[in-house]
Amino acid sequence: MARVPNVSFDEYPAQANIVSRRVVVYYDKDKTKFHYGTIVRADRQAPYETFIALDNGHFIRSAECSFDYIPANSNVA
């Protein structure tokens, strides 16, 4: 197992202020097929990962999809 900076038993990367933001997730830039989700991790430090919890119960990395923020005052999802 590799040693990752900022990740240990009691140390985690600082998180960006987009955690808990609602998003629409797309695949292969095809905006006709999408899922809604919530950002659950957004590292501001190494290893710079972003994870999205999809409403269907699955999780996806931002490297595996595209996403747009849903405005906070929106009635969508």
C-alpha positions in Angstrom: 0.0 0.0 0.0 1.3 3.4 -0.9 1.9 6.2 1.5 -0.3 9.2 0.6 0.5 12.7 1.9 -2.2 14.1 4.3 -3.8 10.7 4.8 -3.2 8.7 7.9 -5.1 7.3 10.9 -5.9 10.8 12.2 -5.0 13.1 9.3 -7.1 13.8 6.2 -6.8 16.3 3.4 -8.4 19.7 3.8 -11.7 19.8 2.0 -13.0 22.4 -0.4 -16.2 24.3 0.2 -18.1 22.3 -2.5 -18.6 19.3 -0.1 -22.4 18.8 0.3 -23.2 20.6 -3.0 -25.8 18.9 -5.2 -24.7 18.1 -8.7 -25.9 16.6 -12.0 -23.5 13.8 -13.2 -23.0 13.1 -16.9 -21.0 10.4 -18.7 -19.0 10.9 -21.9 -20.3 14.4 -22.2 -23.8 13.0 -23.0 -26.2 15.2 -21.2 -29.2 13.1 -22.1 -28.1 10.4 -19.6 -27.5 11.7 -16.1 -27.7 11.0 -12.4 -28.2 13.4 -9.5 -25.7 13.3 -6.6 -24.0 15.0 -3.7 -20.3 15.8 -3.4 -19.0 14.0 -0.3 -15.2 14.6 -0.7 -13.3 17.3 -2.4 -9.6 17.5 -1.5 -7.8 20.8 -1.4 -4.6 18.9 -0.8 -3.0 15.7 -2.1 -4.3 13.3 -3.2 -6.8 15.8 -4.7 -9.7 13.3 -5.0 -13.4 14.3 -5.5 -16.1 11.7 -4.8 -19.8 12.0 -5.5 -22.5 10.0 -3.8 -25.1 9.3 -6.5 -28.8 9.2 -5.5 -29.0 5.6 -6.7 -26.6 4.5 -3.9 -23.4 4.3 -6.0 -20.3 6.4 -5.6 -18.2 7.8 -8.5 -14.9 9.7 -8.8 -14.9 13.0 -10.6 -12.2 11.5 -12.9 -14.9 9.1 -14.2 -17.5 11.6 -15.1 -18.5 15.2 -15.8 -20.7 17.2 -13.4 -22.5 20.5 -13.1 -23.5 22.2 -9.9 -27.2 22.5 -9.2 -28.0 26.1 -7.9 -28.8 26.1 -4.2 -32.1 27.9 -4.9 -33.1 25.3 -7.6 -36.2 23.0 -7.3 -34.2 20.3 -9.1 -33.4 17.2 -7.1 
